């Protein structure tokens, strides 16, 4: 997804003589009753995550975040390096993290299919459900869910909103929350230049098909995201009709409409995506951010976190960009950490280390670091710790809450609990923020209601959609 900096991966090579010695020692260990870990052995935890989706450190001093309670937050080292130090300090054992990245959920799945082994990965909800269905995941331990343990930052701090959503997403009768710990969440929308795109054109997703903006829009080179948007375009009239909106079964009907995979729907979606590609400047997963900032494109189909990054970068060049979720609806997505059977292998120490990593990055200070660095919205509200909400106040609240121009932006749905009095979590913000970074990071309840979560498709549906996507990516040549 997104981020500000990249690091090169370094690979250590073992020469043949050392490798041979290791094999000899390994054989001797098995000959004498099996291979046991020595007290000084360093555990290697293998983690894979989306590209540029974690704080990589090296902040400048002027980037220090100073909150109202006096807390100062500065990412000096990478989050991975800080975890290794924290693990040694907390558990008295050394650990080494092998951290690698992938582009999309499908890239990750292909790596797993080809034999790559990881202990901990961070796919989106539909891919988590798929891996659950294929029995490839290890459930989190009961100890991980114990909010009474001080270092269980995830159990103590995950938003009740996220917890409830995860409880409602199931595979084979099991909730996704048994196998996944939420990391980031958001919507899919459109980043646009308000000086160059007519406001009337931005109401609907079909702005991506508008010849007025030919070669000035981008689309996602991600099959599930682009397919989802194409279904929004196909069903625009239905999804915006009063009968549909006022139906008591609206949420259920919306999900069914935007997760349809029958052949007729897939064929119709292919025609929409073919037209979109003809109209697009590019199909991308990362370059759209820079293309918006440079002015090469005017509209960018974008994940909400990338939208925040794009708007932040544009501001540095005195360019104001905005973000909008079209009226008919969109995708509500969640990324979460899961443990793989092939990696964990029934090793309790390895599982404990994987769960410790999730807890470490769920600590409020680390949540703030990651949100600042990558632009995405954490699934962590902080629980009894108010640091995450204070960070939003630091970013968005007007200096004088009583100022006439300030408007209320309620966030009880995310930061509150069933016992929290209404109005406990309200930001007082300038109205200009309502279609910019704030609404991208924390959509309103009304926006969320118009969004649906991607379903896990069966094998036949996946085959239909992948054939369609191959046609779009490989056999459609938008020369005109």
LINPEPE-V72990 format. One line per field, one symbol per residue. ss: DSSP state (~ for helix, > for strand, _ for the rest). psi: psi as a letter, one per 20 degrees, with the letter a starting at -180 (. if undefined). burial: + if it has 16 or more other C-alpha atoms within 10 Angstrom, else -. A space follows every 50 residues. Layout:
# LINPEPE-V72990
ss->???
psi->???
burial->???
This chain:
# LINPEPE-V72990
ss->_______________~~~~~~~~~~~~~~~~___________>>>>>>>> __________~~~_>>_____>>_____~~~~~~~~~~~~~___>>>>>> >>__~~~~~~~~~______>>__>~~~~~~~~~___>>____~~~_____ __~~~~~>_~~~~~~~~~_>>__>>~~~__>>>>>>>>>>>>>_____~~ ~~~_~~~~~_~~~___>>>>__~~~~~~~~~~~~_~~~~__~~~~~___~ ~~~~~~~~____~~~~~~~~~~~~~~~~~>>>>>___~~~~~~~____>> >>>~~~~~~~~~~~~~____>>>>_____>>>>>>>>>>>~~~~___~~~ ~~~~~~~~~~~__~~~~~~~~~~~__>>_>______~~~~~~~~~~>___ _____>>>>>_~~~~__________>>>>>~~~~~_~~~~~___~~~~~_ >>______~~~~~~~~~~~~~~~~______
psi->drahqqqqpppppprhgggggghghghhghhkjroqprhjpppppopprq plkqpjbkqqhiipporhjippppngrqhgghggghgghgijqqqppopr rrgrghgghhghhjjppqhprmrrghhghghghjkiqpqqrhhhjoiiph jmhghhipphggghghhioqpkipqhihiqpqfrrarpbpproiiipphh ijhrhjhiioihkpkjqqqploggghgghhhgghjggghjqhgghiphkg gghggggjjpjqhggggghghghghghhiqhqprihihghhghijhqhpo pqqhghgggghghhhhjkporrqpoqhhaapoqpqqpqppghggkjohgg ghgghhggggiipghhgggggghiirpqiphicipjgghhhhghhhqqho iiphiqqpnpkhhgirrhipqpjhnpqorphiiikcgghggnqrhgghhj qqqproqrgggggghhgghhgghhjoomh.
burial->++++----------------------------------------++++++ +++++++-------+-+------++---++-+++-++-----++++-+-- ++-++--++-------+++++++++++++++++--+++++---+------ +++++++++++++--+--++----++++++++++++++++++++------ -+-+++++++--++++++++++++++++++++++++--+----++----+ +-+++-+++++---++--++-+++++++++++++++-++-+++---++++ ++++++++++++++----++++++++++++++++++++++++++-----+ +-+++++++++++++++++++++++++++++++---+++++++--+++-- -----++-++++++++--------++++++---+++++++++++--++-+ +++++++-------+--++--+--------
